[in-house]
């Protein structure tokens, strides 16, 4: 007999899952039965939140989902935070939870890991949450999950499987992949309307978000055809090279970029929510996006959120721009480059020089690096001052859901996804203590990530928020443990650096190890 649990593993492999992250538990043992005969790699984190963040980091680099296995109750609730971050940033992730037997669900009888309605609870942090009712449902449910990943706005999908379903006979169930839908094709009328507005624009601007990263080459061609400066959210960093004449850089909420939008007679928003965490980063509530707005998005609900477009183009960013390009008139790129140069000069005058030197040290030491930032002061400044070397090379929890603890486990996932590239986890002393246990996971996985620990002995950003509100900081001065000693106890290389030369040397040397390197950067030596 082949059980439903075994068949599920077969299907995950058939659909291209390469990584499974999870902590085996009493309820998930039967989900693991088929794992030994698969080619998928299993990573065991030290906390379910770490499992979710690891899958998040893997997906941000590859664009493909990893799978997570959890028990219900505490396992599912622990991973919910990571799912929330992935949901906010449109990162694909498949979470599979075991649950009590079907006839025990919702009775409140005090069973192990019991939760009244797991499907409903997990629906709050997933694109779709479903409870498997029978083995026969399995192929269709798995196919629907991957249809969401491939053709809709991505995000976490949750499937819960009751214990009696896990062990039921699925020998008759096919393990073949079902035909999956492609993203929706943009409607010709909206393409023509968008092209007409673009052709009539004199001072266009392109605003890109995470949904645009796979269309980077098309966006570059569009920008050069119409002479439009290109702005990027945190998740869109790298769409244009830092030295491209139309690359604006910075953060969309900064005043020079808001003025760029205000002075534009057309903004083309591609794969971006136009949301507070990027476009109102400083909570001024004064977005300057003009009414003449063309929005390209894969999610139709986005068109009625935040800034309402004059033209809505529903579909995949790459397909939409490819359809628009043949309808465009060539314009001089010189004016767009001139506008971009002016805005970049204004942005550079706002840069914090010490943080800028810190970012330059990272890039000079490891030119092709991937940076995964936590909610930490350097990550906030990175939103404004850091230019990623390529798409899918920067992520930070400092926007969107805004969780703490992302950096280390997500960096492990990123390193698994891109083993030949340097991966840096940029984390503060507060955030590291959320998932410091995942140093053990990094050692076990032989993940040669560099963990740059920005240590200011407090919740520095929150303390500044207190002061900005005219208050003395409360509960922000936290005990600082011996991070070097802890990291070494976990089996990591660990050292403290006190200048940029030492930091660069430590970063370069970290790439010669198959264990993680924790590099403590005391803030007082760098700011």
N, C-alpha and C positions, 0 to 999 in steps of 0.2 A: 504494500500500500504506500502511496505517496500522499503525505498529509498536506493540508492547505498551507501550513507553515513552510514546508519544503517547496511547494509549488510557488509560493510567494517569492522565495529566494531565487528560484529559476527564472521567474518573470522579471525580477529586478535586473538580473544579469542580462537577460535578453534585451531589455530596454536600454542597456548601456551604463547602468550604475557601476562605478568602479570602486567607490569608497563607501563603507558602512561604518558608522560610529555609534557606539552604544556601550552600556554597562549591563552585562547579563544579569538577569534577576529570575526569581522563581517563576514569574509569569511568562518570561520571554525565552525560557530554555528551548521550547519546541520551535520557536522562530529561528533558533540557531542550528537546528538539526541539519539543515541542508547547506549550511555555510561552508563546511569543510570541503565539500566537493565542488565549490564554485571558485572562480578566479578573482572574486572581489576581495579587496583588502579590508580587514577589520581593524579599526583603531579603538582602543579602550580609553576613554577620557576618565578623569577622576570625579566628574560631576556631569549630570545631564545638560546643564547649561553649557559646559565645555563642548559636549557633543554637538549641540546646535551651532555654536560659534565656529567650531571646526568645519562643519558642513558649509557654513556661510562663507568662510574664507576660501574654501575650495571652489565654490560656485562663483564668487566674484572674479576669480582669475580665469576660470574655464568657461563660464556661462552655462555650465551643466550642473544638475542637482547631484548631491550626494544623499544617501539615505541614513536615517537615524532610527535606532531601535530603543524603545523605552518601555518600562512598566507603566501602568496607569497611575493615578494618584500622584505621589511625590515625583515620580520620573517625568510624567507628562507636565506637571506644573513647573518643575525645574527647567524644562526645555522651553517653556512658553516665552520666557524673556528673550531667548535667542530667536525664537520664531517672530516675536514682535519686531525686533530689529530688522530681520530679513523681510518681513511684511512691509515695513516702512520704506525700505530701500529696494523693493522689487527683486529680491534675490531668491532663486528657486531652491527648494529644500523639501525632501520627502520624509515625513515623520510617521513612523508606524508604532503604535502603542498596543500592547496586549491589554486585555481587560478581563474581568470576571466572566463566568459563564453567562450565556444569553439569558437564561431564566433566573439569574440572580441580579441582573442589572436594575438599578434604581430602587431596590427594596430597602436599603439602609439597614442591612442585617449585620453590619460590622465586619465585613469580609476584608481580606488583605488588599491593600491599595484601593479600597472602594472610594468611588466618587459618584455622586448622584447621576450626572449626565456628562460623560467625558466628551462626547461628540460636540455638544453645545458649548462646553467650556473652551475647547480648542478651536472652535469656529471663530472666536474673537481674535485669533492671531494666525489665521490661515485663509488662503483663498477658497479652500473647500475642506470640509471635515465630514467624514463618513464612517459609520459603523458597519462593518461587514456582517451581513445577515446569513450568508451561506457560502459554501465553497464555489457554487456556481456563479456568484457575483464577482469573484476575484478577477478574472480577465478584464471585464468591463470597467471595474473600479480602478485597476492599475492603469488601463489605457486612458481613462479620463484624467487621471493625475498627470500623465505625460502629455496629454493633449493641452492641458493648462500650461505646462512648462513650455511647450513648443509654439502655441498659437495665441496665447492670451498674455496679459500682463503677468509676468511671473511672480512667484512668492511661495511661501510654504503651503504644502498640502498635507493634511493629516488623515490617516486611516487607522481606526482602532479595530482590533480583531479579538473577539471574545475567546476565552480558553477552549470552549467546546468546538468553536469553528477552526481554531488553529490545528487541532488534532483530528479533525474530520477528514474523511477520504476525499482526495482531490485527484485520484489517479486518472479520472476521465477528463480532467481539465487540460486544455491546450496551453503550452508554454510559448506559443508563437506570438510575435508582436503584431498587434492590430495596426491597420493603416491609420496614421495620425494626420490631423488637419494641419495645413500650413496657415500662417497668419492671414488675416483678412486682407484682401486686395483693396487698395484705395479706390473709391468711386471716381469715375472719370470726371463727373461734374465738379467735384471738390478739387480735383487736380487742376482743372482748367481755371477755376475761380482763384485758386492759390497762385497759379502762374501769372494770371492777369494782374493781381495785386503786386506781385514781386516785380513784374515788368514796369509797373507804374511808379514804383518806389524810387526815391532819390537817395534817402539815407537809411537803408535797411540795416537791421541788426539780427544776428542769429543767436538764439539762446538755447543751449543744449543741456540735457540732463542724462541720467544714467541709461534711459531707454534709447539713447542715440549712439552708444559706444560702438556698436557693430556696424554703424553706418559712417564711420569716421572718414573714409576716403571719399564717399559721396558728399559729405558735408564740406570737406575741403574744396571739392570741385564746385559745389554750389556757392561757397563763400567767394571763391576766386572769380566765378562767372559774374557775380553781381556786386562785388566789392563790399562785402558785408563783414564787419568785425564779428568775431565769434566769442561769446561768453560761455563759461562752463560752470556747472555746479560741482560739488565735491566728487560725486559719482561719475562725472563726465570728464574729469581731468585727463589730459593726454589726447583728446580728440584732435587737436592741432599741436604740432611740435612747439616748444617754448619759443623758438626763434622764428616761427612763421609770422609774416607781416600782419596777419589778420587775427592772431591769437591775442586776446585781451588779458587773460589770466585773472588773478584776483578772485573775489567773491562777489556774486551778483548783488549782494546787499550794500556793498560799499558805494559811497556817494558818487564817485566818478562814473561808475557803471550805471547807477540809477539815473544819472543825468544823460548818459548815452542812450538809455531806453527812452527817456522823456523827449530827447531831441530827435529820436528816430521817427520817420513817418510810417514805418512798418517793422514789427518784430515777428520773426519766424521762430516759434518755440517748438523744439523737436525733442520728444521723449522726456519732458520735464513737467513736474507737477506745478511749477511756479509757486512753490509752497514756502511757508514762513522760514523754515530752517535753512533755506538757501537765499531766498530773495528778501527776507526780513530778519536776517541773522541777528540784528541788534535791537529787534522788537520796537521799531519806530512806527510801524503800521502806516507806511507811506510809499507803497509800491508805485513805481512810475511807468509800468507797462502801458503802452498806448492802446487806444480802442481799436486801432487798425492792427489786429493780431491774427496771425495764421498759426494754428496749433496742429501739430502732427503727433498723433498718439495712438497706441494700440488698444487703449481702454476708452470706450465711449463715455464712461462716467466722468472722465477727466475734463471733458469740455464744459461741464457745468460747475466745475470747482475752481475756486480762486479767480483768475482773470478769464473772462468769457471771450472767446474768439469771434472775429468777424467771419472767418472761414475755418471749418473743422475738417481735417483730413484724417479719417479713421484708417489705420493700418500700420504695418511695420515701417519703421523709419527708413530703412534702406530701400524698400520697394517704393515708398511714397516719393522720396527724393529722386530716385531713378526715373520715375514717371514724370516728374516736374521738369527735370533738366532739359529735355528736348524742346520744351515749349518756351524756354527763356531766351531773351535777347542778351547778348554779351554787353557788359558795361565796363567802364574803366575801373581797374582795381586800385588805382592810385589814391583816389579820394578815400576809399575804405582803409587803406594802409595809413594814410595821414590821420584819420580819426582814431584808429587803433593806437598809433604811436602817441598821440596826445593823451589818451586815457591811460596807457601804460606808464607814461611819465608821471601822471597824477597819482596813480596807484603806488608807484615806487617811492614817491615822497611820503606816503603814509606807512611804508614798511617799517617794522621794528628791526633795526640793524642787527641786533644780537641774535634774534631768531633767524633772520635771513642768513647770517653766517653759519648758523647751526644746520640749516637745510642745505646750504652749499657744501658743507662738510660731508653730509650724508651722500649727496649726489656725486661729489668728486671721488669719494672713496669707493662707492658702489654704483657706477653709472646706470646700470640696468635694473635697479632695485625695485622691489615691491614694498610699499609701506602700508602697514595696517595700524591705524591709530586708534587709541582708546579715547575716552573723554578726558583729555589732559591738555594743559595749557599749550604745549607745542602743536597739538592737533588743531586747536582752535586757530592758532596763527597760520598753520598750514593751509587752512581753508582759504586764507587771503594771500599767502606768500609763496606757497609751494607749487611748482610746476612738475607734474609727473612725466617721466620719460616716454610713456605710452599709455594707451587705454588699459583698463583692468589692472592698473598698477598702483592705485591709491584707494584706500577706503578708511573711513573713520566713524566711530560711534558718536562723534561730537555733533552730528546732525541727525535728522530723522527721529527715530525712537529715543536716541540719546542715552543708551545704557552704559554701564561701566562693566569692565571685565572682558570686552571683546578681543582685545589686541593679541594676547598670547595664544589662545586656542585657535583664533581665526588665522593667525600667522602660521600655525602648524598646518592647517588646511591649505593655505596658499602655497606653502613649501612642498606639500605632497602634489599639488597641482602643477607646480613649476619647479622641479628639483634642481634645474640648472641655473636658476636665477637667485640672486640674493634676496632674502626676505627679512624685513626689519619690523619688529613689533615696537611701536612707539607708545609707551605707557607711563603713567604717573605712579607715585608711591601709594596713592589711594586706590586707583583702579587695579593695580597689580594684586592687591590683597583680596580682590573679588575672585580671581581665578589663579592664584599663585600655585595651587595644587597641580595645574596643568603643566608646570615645569617637568613633573614626573612623566606625563604623557609625551612631552617633547623628547625627553631622554629615551624613553622606550621606543618611540617611533624613529629614533636616529635622525631627528629633524635639526639640521644645522642652522636654525634661525638665529638672528641677532636680536636680543631684547634690549632696547635702549630705554633705561629707566630714568625718567626725569623726576628727580627727588627734591621736592621743596618742603617736605615734612608736614604737609597739610593738604587740605582740599583747597588749593590755591585759587582756582577760578571761582568757587563759591564764596570764599573769603572776600574776593574782590567785589562780588555781587552784593555782599553785605555792606561793604564800604560805599559802593555806589548808591545804595539805598539810605545812606546816612546812619548806618548802624555799625557797631563793633562786631566783628565776626563771632559767631556762636557755634561751638561744636565742630570747628574746622581744624583745630590743631590736634592732629591724631598721633598716637604713638608710632614711631618709626622703628621697625625691627631691623635686625642685621640682615639685610637682603643678600649681601655677599655670602654670609654664612649659610643662610637658607638655601640659596641657589647651589652652593657647593654640596650641601647635604643631599640635595636631589640628584646630584651627579652632573651638574652643569659646570662649564667654565664660568668664572665670575671675576670681575675686576671693577675698580673705580677709576674713572679718568677725570682729570681736572683742567684740561685744555683741549683745543680743537685738534692739535697734532696727535695727542694721545687717543682721542676719539677716532680719528681717521685710521690710525694704526690698529686699534682694537677691532674696528669694523672689517678691515681688510683681512686680518688674521682670523676672524670668526668664520670666514669662508673656507678655511682649511680644516674645519672640524665637522664631525657628524653628530655632535651633541650641541645643544643650544648654548649660546654665549650671552650671559647677562652683563651688560655694560652700564654701570651706575653713573649717571651724570648729575652731580650735585648742582642744583640751579644756581647757587651763589657763585659758582665758578664760570658760568656761561651767560648770566644776565647782569 
